Amino acid sequence: MAGPAPRTAARRALIALTVLVAVLGGLLGYSIAWGDGQATPKLGLDLKGGTQIILEPRTNAGQSVSAQQINQARDIIVQRVDANGVSGAEVTTQGDRNIVVSIPEIPTQAVRNAISKSSQMQFRPVLALTSGVPVPTGSASPGPSGSPSPSASPSASPSAGGEAVSPAPSASATNNSAVNDALTATTPSPSASATPSPSASPSPGASANSGTSAPKGPTDLAWITPDVQQAYDALNCSDPKALENIQDVATKPLVTCSDDGATKYILGPVAVSGDKISDASAGYQTNQQGTVTSTVEIALTFNGEGTKQYADISRTMVTLPSPQNQLATVLDSRVIVAPYFQSAIPNGKASITGNFTLDSAKALADQLKFGALPLSFVEQSTVDISPTLGSEQLQFGFVAGLVGLLLVVVYSLFQYRVLGFVTISSIVVAGLLTYLTITVLGWAQNYRLDMAGVTGLIVAIGFTADSFIVYFERVRDELREGRSLASAVETGWNRAKRTVLIADGVNFLAAIVLYLLASSSVRGFAFTLGLTTLIDVLVVFWFTHPLLTLLTRLPFFRDGHRLSGLDPRRLGAKTRTYAGRGRFTPVTPAVRETEGSRA
């Protein structure tokens, strides 16, 4: 009979399994009641259908598109879509120009932005700025330095554009935190009540471009040529189509608008390009006192070359007057924020704040982290696509799974009699855990089950049954050697668990290799195979062995009933019958030795 210690351990394992099932069930119930979860697993493209978006590269006159650029863009889009939590998406190329993105859902605007936007971040020095509306011709008067001076000066409160204002770090606090190393996010833009005056626009005749000398750096006002000045005066940032045909060349100045259209800028050439960003993360900003604020920021880390470039430009710009001491953060040719420098930043860390929500900041951080698309794309068409397999094939898959499960049940009952119900109950528990896990993953990670994944679940039935067969046969072998049932269960478990772990370990490694190296359709099979392998180990350790340990106390199994599946006579064990007793008692090695000495 099993001792108190094995029975106590068995009860604890069953309690732990019950708690795990309750937690998963609670999460599923919460997702349905208060979230956007559902009671069934989400299905993939081949089983449910979705949305297909065809992207066409947007090029300037005479610009060609290479196959390398298309392939690079496809790889980046795959990473962006995955980072947005869209599982089961397919990204392929169409011909030598277009990219086809198939998504098993109606894409949100964030997903659409991640797919089509180039998201090339640049850091350009501000040469001039004023209100976003065009200035009347002939009414401008230059400032003394030839640069514009807006009528509304920046204040210590949020600007009209809604961009956050963080306090300027002191020189002594610069090295205390990453936030203090960041740019002070104060964007000089007109206040909500300010009316820009004509003097806010520089005059071609008085600006720094009147000389013939070539610009000596990205902050040189000589970049403001008459053509640049004319484009700047004519730009109307309130027009949604004002920047549709903008020419964004890294080595030339840029006339553009703020993201909210409230301010327009003349920017110098790119001082630090977005490909120098090595990491980007989003979160709430921490102030100099170490307190987490409600301001959402994107923390950037530059690589070695970017760190040097950022340090050099910050040392140069910190000595310049406003607005030439501002470094604009430009995303897709629009200014997100244009903070000024109070001190040089030598450690390659910057913080961007603006009118971000936490979700939009995370989406932008992911786009920056994976790199910019080599081309900008526009949506050529968006269509709903029907499932490639459909509900009929899914039903066939379920029928195949049920047939396989039925065969396992019949075999277990034939081979192990009542003990086979332990196998059946273990498979039911494994199926329940698999269902709860996949459904919760559909809510939490947007995981979608495709036909390959269904195949992995069907195959897992056989793998799960193998583990039970290994254990039961080990127990039977111990009974044939003359051990009692309680001893056979524990000794057989100590030997069987190593075999189970080795077999499941091989399956799990195969699943990992398939998932990492195979195509998207095979990855669904690999994922469910790996998941069910882990669940198989958990069920064997927390359910099958503990249940069998407790069953050894029942006379039906302990006394070796002929229908129990553990009958020593049917197994060929060496037994003897004691007079007046209606049960078989195993002949232990000690009994054999005693009887041999008597002979």
HUMOWO-V389212 format. One line per field, one symbol per residue. phi: phi as a letter, one per 20 degrees, with the letter a starting at -180 (. if undefined). psi: psi as a letter, one per 30 degrees, with the letter a starting at -180 (. if undefined). A space follows every 50 residues. Layout:
BEGIN
phi->???
psi->???
END
This chain:
BEGIN
phi->.ffffffffffffffffffffffffffffffffcddfbfcffdegfdcnr cdddddfecefneddefffffffffffgfffffeneenfdccecmdcecd ddcfaefffffffffdffleecccfedbbaffefegfndecfefendfcf fdefcecgfffnffddfffeffefeebfffeeffeddfbgffdedfegff dfegfdffefedffgdafeffffeegfffffffefdffegefdfdfeddf ecfcdbcffemfcdcddfgfeceffeeebbbdrefdefenefdeeecded cefgffffffffffffffeeffefeddeedclmdefbcfdedbfdeemcc cdcaeeeffffffffffffeneffceccffaccedeffdnffffffffff ffffffffffffffedlfgffffffffffffffffffffffffeclfced ffffffffffgffffgfffgffffffgffffnfffgffffffffefffff fffffffffffffffedefffffffffffffffffffffffdcfffffff ffefggefemgfefncfgffenffccdefmddbedfeegffgfffffff
psi->kkleeeeeeeeeeeeeeeeeeeeeeeeeeeeeefagllflkklaefffab kkkkkkkjllkfklkleeeeeeeeeeeeeeeefggjkgkkjlkjbgelkk jkkhljkleeeeeeefkehjkljkkkellalflkkkkggkkllfgglljk fjlklglklffgklkkkkklefgegfleefflkjijjjlklffkjklfff klkefflffflfkkkflfgkfffileeeeeeeefkjffjfgegehkjjke gllkjallffgfkllkkllkeklfffkflklkakkkafggkklgkkljkk klaeeeeeeeeeeeeefffllkgfgkjkjkkhgkjekillkflljfggkl kklaikleeeeeeeeeeeeflkkflklljelklkklkfeleeeeeeeeee eeeeeeeeeeeeeeegbefffeeeeeeeeeeeeeeeeeeeeeeeghkkja eeeeeeeeefeeeeeeeeeeeeeeeeeeeffglleeeeeeeeeeeeeeee eeeeeeeeeeeeeeeeflleefeeeeeeeeefeeeeeeeeefeeeeeeee fffkeeeeghkfgffhjeeffgljllkkkgkhlkkkjleeeeeeeeee.
END
